[in-house]
Amino acid sequence: MGKITVFYDFHEERKHPVLMSIRIADGALDWSRTMLYVRLTAPFQELHLEEIPEDAAGLSVLLEDLVVSDKHSHSVGIHLTALKQRHAHLIADFTSIDYLWLRMYDIEEVLEATYPFQSSLTEESEK
């Protein structure tokens, strides 16, 4: 796969993760696969906007593209087939894609929907 970084923003005087970036090395992603699982291991390396090349091509991964599988613990899956179908009319060669962009809110939402008991425990421990 590639390098995983996260863009943080300030909200209520604290830094919060906003956007996950998966940097795809040239030809490193097999677009013929159905799924791509991304291991979520915090803390994440911080991404600074000036690190993104101006000519970089990226695709937004939507909430409906995300899945969780018991076979891949501490991971979120990206449904590559759905991503390709949605962008097929715009992109002829998916190997030219440099980045996948995932909203951290979407990742949290799919994890909470799958593991609601665990997320409520996390929320309680933060109080």
Summary of the structure (lengths in Angstrom):
residues: 127
radius of gyration: 15.4
end to end distance: 36.0
largest distance: 48.9
contacts: 298
relative contact order: 0.21
helix: 31%
strand: 35%
